[in-house]
Amino acid sequence: MSITPLMPVYPRCGVRPVRGEHCHLIDEDGTRYLDFASGIAVNLLGHSHEGLISAIQQQAATLMHVSNMYGSPQGEALAQRLVDKTFADTVFFTNSGAEAVECAIKAIRAYHQHDGNEEKFEIITFKNAFHGRTMATISASNQDKMHKGFSPLLPGFRYVDFDDLEGAKAAIGPHTAGFLVEPVQGEGGIRPASQEFMKGLRDLADEHDLMLALDEVQCGVARTGTLYAYEQYGIEPDIMASAKGIGGGFPIGACLATEKAARGMVFGTHGSTYGGNPLGMAAGMAVMDAVANDEFLAEVREKGDRLRGRLEQFIGNYPDLFEEVRGMGLMLGLKMKGEPRPFMVHLRDYHQLLTVAAGDSTLRLLPPLVIGDAEMDEFFDKLSAGTASYHAEAAA
Ligand SMILES: *Cc1c(COP(=O)(O)O)cnc(C)c1O
């Protein structure tokens, strides 16, 4: 037998973390890594946040799980918190980002079909998007590498170039039910949509009675310096998927919607065994307690500006390696002239700095939102040393 007990769908690297301390990961053999990946925008409070740890410990000792057949004081409290802080009137809790997007897809279709309009089912999505790995969410992305071996895909998606408002408009037809878009593409390479694009999609949705659904699984929950990225576009969606950071490391997700958008999501139309269980809700509430306030969000914006400013200055030293810095808040990308992966590996293996490669030749920088001056300085020490040795190696 040659297959590994862990199904070999990930090309796992040699770093084998067993412990986390604030913004660092410590692996099996004691090596310390500076974590500018945060489990891909998940560990927004770092790895040892007391509020999050004690909330989970206390809830685990009180009541971990009950069925959604029963009333949920814990779920009501977190849903109310999200409703108070966002465009939404109602929330469905899930265990992952893909499930939150699945719920958004179902809500878009049900909005039209709840009273029998089954002609409306097509969702316009955007090239190089990433929405998850379930059948519906891979079908929502145009990326062939995620489709191979899994046909037939779920029908009813139409792919248009990202940030192409004219293309989106031209794709609207008699079957169109809505749009699904990441305000800042994550896996696609930290590409923020333009203001005109997001405003234009909102207008098109209003004009044609379509649902505007946002996938804020990666860019949401304070990552860009506002609780959700849409706030910086001066628009509100009808539906939004959130996950990753929302549990700070505990696996939860959420699909948020307005009352109008959720009109098809009635008794018996959707469900989840674990979704919204008390343990997950305690984690989500601890995260909201920490991040959903002006002071924390202002700090994220200030740190994001500082990191970006220093990065812009830094890449000026290596015009043959780097093209630009882009992103919002602490969701930043270094667009490179070549492949980002070898550079990511070099920083990891020789300088103990963890980052994430993404599409469009971009290296993602996703530090915990709680980084301080010391970690910022350590990052630039590692990045400077790493870039110098990488550059010298490439020249040799
Ligand atoms: C990670 C991600 C998902 C999928 O989340 P999972 O928790 O892995 O299912 C969906 N959309 C975006 C934008 C993501 O970054």
The ligand as a Gaussian input file, in Angstrom:
#p B3LYP/6-31G(d) Opt

LIG

0 1
 C      -11.160000      29.812000       1.394000
 C      -12.238000      30.383000       0.579000
 C      -13.449000      29.678000       0.377000
 C      -13.665000      28.282000       0.864000
 O      -13.628000      28.176000       2.267000
 P      -13.480000      26.723000       2.931000
 O      -13.600000      27.009000       4.408000
 O      -12.133000      26.196000       2.537000
 O      -14.567000      25.881000       2.423000
 C      -14.442000      30.312000      -0.347000
 N      -14.267000      31.539000      -0.851000
 C      -13.136000      32.249000      -0.664000
 C      -13.016000      33.620000      -1.229000
 C      -12.071000      31.676000       0.027000
 O      -10.925000      32.348000       0.172000

